[in-house]
Structure formats: C-alpha cells, structure tokens
Amino acid sequence: MSYEEEPRWTAWKDFFDATSHYLEPTALGANGVATVWTPASGKAIKLTRIQISVDAATRIDLRWGTTAFESYYLPANGSVVANFVGCREQGGADQALTILSSAAANITVKASGVEV
C-alpha cells in the first residue's frame, strides 16, 4: 500500500484540500432552517471542520438534508468549533448541509470540507 492509500494520509489530505463555505449572519426564527452548503450535482460533502456562532441561546442541529447528525446547545453570544478530520462525517450524494435553530437567533456558520 502506498502512503497515499493509507487511511491516516487520506484524512490529512481532506484537511489540506478542504474548501470553506460561509453562511453570513442569518436571522432564523424558532425551528428555522438555513442551507450552509449545497454540493455539486452527484457529489457528497465530507465535512472536516465547522464553526457556528449565535447571538441567542439555542440548540443547533447540523443536518444532511433534513436528518440531524450532530447537536450543539449554545448560550447567548456563544460559539462552537468542531473538527471532523478523520471522523468520516459525510452526507449522501446531492445532500445539502443544513442547520436548524430551535430558538430565534442570528447565526453565522463556516463549514470546511471536500466534495467527493
């Protein structure tokens, strides 16, 4: 096996090849949804990192389309950074990365990853 095929190298390659998608400050109502990243047709998003900031206390659900895969309970003026390198967190083909806010809040998101 060459080093390029080694699983640890693959995780780091995704990290170095990652692109970022920024969701500008967006006002969401209670149970509001915003799309952070829509992959190219036929592609899936492999997430390597995400940063979320909110101005009001809320629960944020990260979702592939409408299916939640991670939740964060954030205080007012709170933020979280999650590193997914090596976790293989990936949506299905043509599934957008979306967020749902359980309470009304202004939300900012920066998601990094690769389309595969």
C-alpha contacts under 8 A as a table, 3 or more apart, distances in Angstrom:
res1	aa1	res2	aa2	distance
1	M	5	E	6.25
1	M	6	E	6.98
2	S	5	E	5.47
2	S	6	E	6.71
3	Y	6	E	5.07
3	Y	9	W	6.69
4	E	9	W	5.97
4	E	10	T	6.73
5	E	9	W	7.06
5	E	10	T	6.79
6	E	9	W	5.38
6	E	10	T	6.44
7	P	10	T	5.03
7	P	11	A	6.47
8	R	11	A	5.32
8	R	12	W	6.53
8	R	86	G	7.41
9	W	12	W	5.13
9	W	13	K	5.92
10	T	13	K	4.96
10	T	14	D	6.25
11	A	14	D	5.27
11	A	15	F	6.48
11	A	85	V	5.89
11	A	86	G	4.95
12	W	15	F	4.89
12	W	16	F	6.30
12	W	85	V	7.19
12	W	86	G	7.71
13	K	16	F	5.19
13	K	17	D	5.98
14	D	17	D	5.11
14	D	18	A	5.79
14	D	48	T	7.26
14	D	85	V	7.61
14	D	113	G	6.95
14	D	114	V	6.45
15	F	18	A	5.36
15	F	48	T	6.31
15	F	85	V	6.53
15	F	113	G	7.13
17	D	113	G	7.77
17	D	114	V	6.83
18	A	48	T	7.39
18	A	112	S	5.85
18	A	113	G	4.47
18	A	114	V	5.02
19	T	112	S	5.41
19	T	113	G	5.59
19	T	114	V	6.25
20	S	110	K	6.62
20	S	111	A	5.55
20	S	112	S	4.20
20	S	113	G	6.63
21	H	36	V	6.97
21	H	37	W	6.39
21	H	110	K	5.64
21	H	111	A	5.23
21	H	112	S	6.26
22	Y	36	V	7.06
22	Y	108	T	7.73
22	Y	109	V	5.82
22	Y	110	K	4.45
22	Y	111	A	6.50
23	L	26	T	7.32
23	L	36	V	5.72
23	L	108	T	5.68
23	L	109	V	4.98
23	L	110	K	6.25
24	E	107	I	7.83
24	E	108	T	5.53
24	E	109	V	7.02
25	P	106	N	6.06
25	P	107	I	5.29
25	P	108	T	4.58
25	P	109	V	7.81
26	T	106	N	5.26
26	T	107	I	5.21
26	T	108	T	6.45
27	A	104	A	7.38
27	A	105	A	5.84
27	A	106	N	4.28
27	A	107	I	6.39
28	L	31	N	7.70
28	L	32	G	4.96
28	L	33	V	6.90
28	L	34	A	7.67
28	L	101	S	6.92
28	L	103	A	7.91
28	L	104	A	5.46
28	L	105	A	5.52
28	L	106	N	6.14
28	L	107	I	7.30
29	G	32	G	4.90
29	G	101	S	7.52
29	G	103	A	6.33
29	G	104	A	4.06
29	G	105	A	6.59
30	A	101	S	6.30
30	A	102	S	5.17
30	A	103	A	3.99
30	A	104	A	4.46
30	A	105	A	7.78
31	N	100	L	5.99
31	N	101	S	5.22
31	N	102	S	4.56
31	N	103	A	6.21
31	N	104	A	7.58
32	G	100	L	5.58
32	G	101	S	5.55
32	G	102	S	7.14
32	G	103	A	7.84
32	G	104	A	7.52
33	V	98	T	6.80
33	V	99	I	5.58
33	V	100	L	4.47
33	V	101	S	6.64
34	A	98	T	5.61
34	A	99	I	5.50
34	A	100	L	6.72
35	T	38	T	7.23
35	T	96	A	6.79
35	T	97	L	6.12
35	T	98	T	4.31
35	T	99	I	6.53
36	V	96	A	7.46
36	V	97	L	5.56
36	V	98	T	5.37
36	V	99	I	7.16
36	V	109	V	7.17
36	V	110	K	7.97
36	V	111	A	7.38
37	W	96	A	5.65
37	W	97	L	5.14
37	W	98	T	7.10
37	W	111	A	7.77
38	T	94	D	7.38
38	T	95	Q	6.94
38	T	96	A	4.37
38	T	97	L	6.45
39	P	42	G	7.90
39	P	43	K	5.79
39	P	44	A	6.09
39	P	45	I	6.26
39	P	94	D	6.03
39	P	95	Q	7.05
39	P	96	A	6.31
39	P	115	E	6.57
40	A	43	K	5.44
40	A	44	A	7.84
40	A	94	D	7.05
40	A	115	E	7.67
41	S	93	A	7.79
41	S	94	D	5.88
42	G	93	A	5.40
42	G	94	D	5.56
43	K	92	G	7.90
43	K	93	A	4.93
43	K	94	D	5.72
43	K	115	E	5.89
43	K	116	V	5.46
44	A	90	Q	6.90
44	A	91	G	5.64
44	A	92	G	5.31
44	A	93	A	4.31
44	A	94	D	5.89
44	A	95	Q	6.56
44	A	115	E	5.40
44	A	116	V	5.30
45	I	90	Q	5.64
45	I	91	G	5.60
45	I	92	G	7.50
45	I	93	A	7.79
45	I	95	Q	7.70
45	I	96	A	7.79
45	I	97	L	7.72
45	I	113	G	6.75
45	I	114	V	5.87
45	I	115	E	4.62
45	I	116	V	6.36
46	K	88	R	6.89
46	K	89	E	5.90
46	K	90	Q	4.30
46	K	91	G	6.71
46	K	113	G	5.48
46	K	114	V	5.31
46	K	115	E	6.09
46	K	116	V	6.88
47	L	50	I	7.70
47	L	84	F	6.33
47	L	85	V	7.71
47	L	88	R	7.64
47	L	89	E	5.71
47	L	90	Q	6.07
47	L	111	A	7.34
47	L	112	S	6.14
47	L	113	G	4.40
47	L	114	V	6.72
48	T	83	N	6.01
48	T	84	F	4.44
48	T	85	V	4.77
48	T	86	G	7.88
48	T	89	E	7.66
48	T	111	A	7.88
48	T	112	S	5.68
48	T	113	G	4.73
48	T	114	V	7.74
49	R	81	V	7.31
49	R	82	A	5.62
49	R	83	N	4.49
49	R	84	F	5.36
49	R	85	V	7.06
49	R	111	A	5.92
49	R	112	S	5.11
49	R	113	G	6.68
50	I	81	V	5.69
50	I	82	A	5.36
50	I	83	N	6.73
50	I	109	V	7.17
50	I	110	K	5.71
50	I	111	A	4.38
50	I	112	S	6.18
51	Q	79	S	7.18
51	Q	80	V	5.69
51	Q	81	V	4.33
51	Q	82	A	6.50
51	Q	109	V	5.61
51	Q	110	K	5.21
51	Q	111	A	6.47
52	I	79	S	5.38
52	I	80	V	5.43
52	I	81	V	6.58
52	I	107	I	7.10
52	I	108	T	5.77
52	I	109	V	4.60
52	I	110	K	6.73
53	S	77	N	7.11
53	S	78	G	5.81
53	S	79	S	4.13
53	S	80	V	6.67
53	S	107	I	5.72
53	S	108	T	5.21
53	S	109	V	6.56
54	V	57	A	7.40
54	V	58	T	7.85
54	V	74	L	7.40
54	V	75	P	7.92
54	V	76	A	6.58
54	V	77	N	5.47
54	V	78	G	5.61
54	V	79	S	6.28
54	V	105	A	6.28
54	V	106	N	5.66
54	V	107	I	4.66
54	V	108	T	6.61
55	D	76	A	5.05
55	D	77	N	4.18
55	D	78	G	6.70
55	D	105	A	5.91
55	D	106	N	5.64
55	D	107	I	6.97
56	A	74	L	7.99
56	A	75	P	6.49
56	A	76	A	3.87
56	A	77	N	5.99
56	A	78	G	7.74
56	A	103	A	7.77
56	A	104	A	7.24
56	A	105	A	5.17
56	A	106	N	7.22
57	A	73	Y	7.66
57	A	74	L	5.56
57	A	75	P	4.19
57	A	76	A	4.17
57	A	77	N	7.48
57	A	78	G	7.65
57	A	103	A	7.29
57	A	105	A	7.61
58	T	73	Y	6.00
58	T	74	L	5.52
58	T	75	P	6.62
58	T	76	A	7.55
58	T	101	S	6.30
58	T	102	S	5.69
58	T	103	A	5.18
58	T	104	A	7.61
58	T	105	A	7.32
59	R	71	S	6.73
59	R	72	Y	5.55
59	R	73	Y	4.35
59	R	74	L	6.08
59	R	101	S	5.83
59	R	102	S	5.29
59	R	103	A	7.17
60	I	71	S	5.51
60	I	72	Y	5.15
60	I	73	Y	6.40
60	I	74	L	7.48
60	I	99	I	6.55
60	I	100	L	5.63
60	I	101	S	4.80
60	I	102	S	6.56
61	D	68	A	5.84
61	D	69	F	7.33
61	D	70	E	5.80
61	D	71	S	4.40
61	D	72	Y	6.57
61	D	99	I	5.51
61	D	100	L	5.11
61	D	101	S	6.66
62	L	68	A	5.54
62	L	69	F	5.96
62	L	70	E	5.23
62	L	71	S	6.19
62	L	97	L	7.24
62	L	98	T	6.11
62	L	99	I	4.80
62	L	100	L	6.81
63	R	66	T	5.84
63	R	67	T	5.08
63	R	68	A	4.04
63	R	69	F	5.63
63	R	70	E	7.21
63	R	97	L	5.83
63	R	98	T	5.12
63	R	99	I	5.84
63	R	100	L	7.65
64	W	67	T	5.36
64	W	68	A	6.47
64	W	69	F	7.27
64	W	91	G	5.61
64	W	92	G	7.58
64	W	95	Q	5.80
64	W	96	A	5.81
64	W	97	L	5.02
64	W	98	T	6.28
65	G	95	Q	5.38
65	G	96	A	5.24
65	G	97	L	6.18
65	G	98	T	6.14
66	T	98	T	7.58
68	A	71	S	7.52
72	Y	80	V	7.90
74	L	78	G	5.51
74	L	79	S	6.65
74	L	80	V	7.76
75	P	78	G	5.04
84	F	87	C	5.18
84	F	88	R	7.23
84	F	89	E	6.66
85	V	88	R	7.28
91	G	95	Q	5.97
91	G	96	A	7.69
91	G	97	L	7.70
92	G	95	Q	5.37
101	S	104	A	6.96
101	S	105	A	7.29
